[in-house]
Amino acid sequence: MSKTVILDGFTENPGDLSWDWLREYGELEVYDRTPADKVEERIKDADIIVTNKTPLPESVLRKAQKVKFIALLSTGYNVVDCAYAKEIGVPVSNIPTYSTQAVAQLVFAYISEFCNAVALHSQTVKNGDWTRCPDFCYQAAPLIEMNGKTLGIIGFGKIGQAVADIAEAYGMNILAVSGHETDQSSRRNFRWATKEELIKNSDFITLHCPLTDKTEGMVDSSFLSLCKPSAFLINTSRGPVVNEKALADALNSDKIAGAAVDVLSTEPPKADNPLLTAKNCIITPHIAWAGYETRQRLMGVLKENFKAFSEGHPINVVN
């Protein structure tokens, strides 16, 4: 009988989903979280390891003498030493494209907040500002129409394209940068651009690129110096794509109008992260993927990964 160990299952299933289906594959141990000093102990007898953010470097995997399969609860796979896993014949499967629409939805939640300041206006009403107002309406912050504004999308995979679909519906102009330019001739108000051109001309810039040596720290002081002072930056990709001090400095000196991020370089953030006190910076706690339907979809792909592995033809293998 095989043994499956889930190292950090709480964020995927805080209690509204079920792991019971995994018992079909043998013994199951589920941990909400696993501190670094407990990982080796918990995986030493595991045939299958399931992890989201708990690192599995070579030094740790060497202790898992029985492991035959590593299943990720994420699209990203940098937490696992995939090269070593391949060397010892262990496939590593990720969860691709499960959160596309959810991430695109959060991008436009940010853009809508920048344009309409719904939360701010609601709070001012509750504070009594409308009651005291001599007019039938007022603006607590400038209001912006999305129609006709330019959205720059850096990274034009499935998520970038889903963002562009919504932008089209709002009548926005779309500039995109991608390592691989595909035919987008059916899109309205779309064109490919150089990165510099995109930065200089966009009213909103949204990041959907992978974290690589080339993209790490890409949004730095030079990048931000090219932005319009009225521009807004959005990051739902990976935290290290943004130099957080450079972004905080740009916000605090009004070099850009605002930013919204769902990811940070270290999560949870350290108390001295400069974005926590930066002006006009919306920060959400890595929630783009966390909706019930999105996590349900993730669980469905995980089931497919387990079934395929058990049948001898693992899918979504990243090594």
Disulfide bonds with the S-S distance in Angstrom:
none
